[in-house]
């Protein structure tokens, strides 16, 4: 199944809203760190329901473009806002439909690992960023977060599983300076007492704590020179 087919199905069954609810716990901290000023142009890769752009629009960006590989995702995202500063596009991560040096910030919330060729995607991000522009890449599927690795078995799209050092190295190879990298724990999801385990999804409380409280979401920040 292609990325388009997989996520069109998610959109038509309402999973896009579920993704938004689950990711917001850490996404709001990522978005709060972005140095967005009024008048900036922002691109959101793998926009899903468009929740990241809607949040950034509240801070006064000039234009926001949400790109998704699934037409149904983009269609849903458009229906969730009437803000004419935000637009939604259908496209591929390896050929971004933006001019060179035309974007102030690029963000991707829990979507970069779906890129068919992540190195090409990073090169494209470098191409469209203006000098001094930032790239905020947030992923909860990464090598150190071992309890997320099983996700690949439940999705037909091939996912990129990099560790922290591989993200830094790939950013630098694309010509981006690595400004920061850290993990943002999910402090909001409720973790039951030890007596409640095993559950349908978790063998032990320790495993659930490790997934959400220890690793959470990995954020790597790049800056275009």
N, C-alpha and C positions, 0 to 999 in steps of 0.2 A: 504493500500500500504506500502511496506517495504521501508527502507532507500535506499536500492539498487535500487529498481524500481523507486522511486521518483527522485533520482538524476541521474540515467541513462537517464531518459527522459529529465532532464534539460540539460545534456551534449549533447545529440543528437540534441537538438533544439537550441544550442548555448548560453544557459543561463549561462554557466560557465564563459564566457568572460564578460557577463553583471555583474555577481557577483563581478568579479575582479575589474571592473571599479568603481562600487559603494563602495566597501569596502576599496579601496586604500586610500581614503581621510583620514581615521583614521589608517589603517593598517600600513602605512609608518612610523607613529609616534611610534607605538608599536615596529616594527622591529628595529627602530633606537635605542631604549632603550636596546635591548638585548645585553648582554656582550659577543658577539661572537668573537672568536679569530681564526686565521688561525690554521687549524688542528682539529677544533672541529667537532663533530658529532651532527647533528640536525635532529629531527623528527618533521614533520608537520602533525598534526592530522586533518583530513577533508581537505585535501590539495586542493580540487577543481581543478582549472586550474594550480596549482603549482606556483602561482605568488609569494608567500612568500618565497619559497625556491629559486626561481630564483633571488630574491632580495638579499637574504642572501649569495648566492653563489658569488655575486660580492664582498663580504667582505672576501672571501678566506677560507670558511669552507672546511674541508677535505671531508666530506660526508654529503649528505642530503637525507633523506628518506621521501617521501610524502605518507601518508596512507589515503586511501579513501574507503568507503564501496561500491562505485559504480564503476564497471569495466570501464564503458564508460568515467567517469571522469578521472580515472587513465590513460586510453589510450589517451585521449585528452592532458592531462598534459605532457605526454611523447613526444607527437608530437610538443609541443611548445618550446622545448629546445633540443639542441644537446650536452649539458654539461654532460659529463660522470661521474661527481661527484654526480649527482642527480639521484636517482632512485625512482620509483613509485610502490606502492604495493596496493593490494586489501585486505582489512581485516577489522576486527571489533575492535571497541574501547575497548571492554571488554577483549580482549586477544591479547595484542600487540606482534608482532613477533620479539621481540628483547630480548637479554640476560640481566640478572640482571647487574646493574651498568655499562651499556655499552654506555650511551648516555649523552652528555654534556648539551643539551638544548632540550626542547620540547615546541612547540608553536602550538596554535590553533586559527585561525582567523574565528570568526563567525560560529563555527561548534560544539563546546562542547555541546550545548544544544540539539543536536541530539543524544547524547549518550543514549543507551537503559537503562543503569544503570550507572549514573554518578559517584556514589561512587566506583564502581568497576573500572571504568576508571581512577579515581584518584589514586587508589591503584596500578594499573598497571604503571601509570606514575612514581609514587614513586619508584616502583621496578626497572625500567629501568634506572633511573637517577643515575649518579655517585654522590658521596658526593660533595656537592657544586654546583651541577647542577641546572639549573633553569627551571621553567615552567611558560610560558607566556600565559595566558588564556584571550582572548578578545572576548566579546559577546556584541551584540547590542540588544539582546532580554533578558531583565531582569526586575525584578519586579518594580523598580523605574521608568523605562521608560514606562509609561502607554500606550503611543500611539503605542507601538510595540505589545501589547498583542493580538491585532486582527489578527496577522499573523497566529496564530494557526488555525484559521477557514479556512485558504486558503491552508493549507498543511496537507496531510494525516498522516504524521509522528508525533508521540507524542513528544512534546518539553518540556524540563525542564525549568521552570520559577522560578528561585531563586532570592532572593534579595542579596544585598551586604554582609550582615552579614552571610547569608547561604553559600555563596561562601567561606568566610574566615573560617567558622566553618568546612566545608567539607574538605578544604585543610588541616587543622590541624588534623582532624580525620584520614586522610590518612598518616599522619606523615611528612607533609611538613610545613616548617616555612613560614608564610605570610610576605613577604618582603615589599610589596607595594600594594595599591589598590586605583585607581582613575578613573575618567571618562575623556575620550578624546573627546572633541566636534568636530563635523564635521563643519569646517569653510569654506569649499569649495563649498558645494552644494548651489545653488542660491535659496534664499527665496524671493518670489515676495512681492510687496507692499501689504498693507492691503486691498486696493481696488480690488485686483485681486482674493480675496477669497469670497465665497468658491470655491475650485477647485475640480477636479475629485477625488483627494485623501485626501484633507484637508478641514475641516470645517472652520478653522480660521488660521490666520497667527501665533497667539499665540501657537496653537497646533504644528505647524511645527517648530517653534523656540524651543519649549520645547523638541521635539524629537531630533533635530539635534544639536542645540547649547547648550542646557542645559545638556542633558544626553549623546548623541552620543554613544560611545562605552565604556563599562566597562572593565577595565583591572585589573586583579588580578594576582600578581606575587608570585610564590612559590619557595622555595629553599629546596633542599634535604639536610638534616643534614649529 
